[in-house]
């Protein structure tokens, strides 16, 4: 498997380490530089808790860099996205920090608490049927001169997420394994870009639920494989139910070492352990990397390992039931 840090795959430009380093400058002062936390039950495991970000997830990194990359005149007209979860909150936060108007298209079946969280950050919420979310965001962008910033299928978003990889290497230069959740693939694409550029010998492993393993299937097939929502929505890990895009698939095919999957019971067990023993509030998607280290050690390379905890925006009732 090739690990070039720049390149063009199938006519698609991949981001470079230079893009990630530029993103690090633009997110400074908005996103938090999260620490690596020692793990009390395993001396070789460290946790990267993106749940500690101001909006509770890593999404603030990509959203902040994407907003900062929009020319000032266009940014003043505003930005728009479609999201029922962490990206919507992140873009609303990033836009507010940049003084830019923000609109978020949210499916009308989304929990009321998520809708109110986006509104509380100053964004205008537009509710539509789930199947209309992308089309409505595109319509608003076209009619209002807004800049569309999608959740993961965007070079600047990927570069922003890659800053996690920069921080991991800065804090643990001899890291052997980095475990990262895979949903739409933006996080894994960015992290793999940074880690492989700075420490090529480290293994970057993607982790998916067994019930939403489209990235595993795509990499095995050598082409994009899409899972229908009736399959992916079986997993408790709602943040990683999304399929890859052509852009993120191109990055992962070039830079990811492997994919492992974890079961629903293992995700719940990892959440419980992280809450009880690491004192972290973790959403199911944020626990999948730790679940891989707990239950899939036979499929992972040995050595010092970092598990990326992607977020902590969990429904309180679910958290109670898991703990």
Protein Blocks (a to p, Z undefined) as FASTA:
>chain_A
ZZbfbdceehiacddfklmmmmmmmmgokaccddddddfkbmkbccddfklpmnopaklm
mmmmmmmmpcfklmmnopcdddfblmmmmmmmmmmmnopacdddddfkbcfklmmmmmmn
opacddddfklmmmmmmmmmmmnopacddfklcfklmmmmmmmmmmmmmmmmmbfbdcdd
dfeommmmmmmmmmmmmmmmbccdddddfklmmkmmmmmnopacdddfklmmmpmblmlm
pccdfklmmmmmmmpgbdcdddfklmmmmmmmmmmmnopacdfklmmmmmmmmmmmmmpc
edjdddddfbfcdcfklmmmmZZ
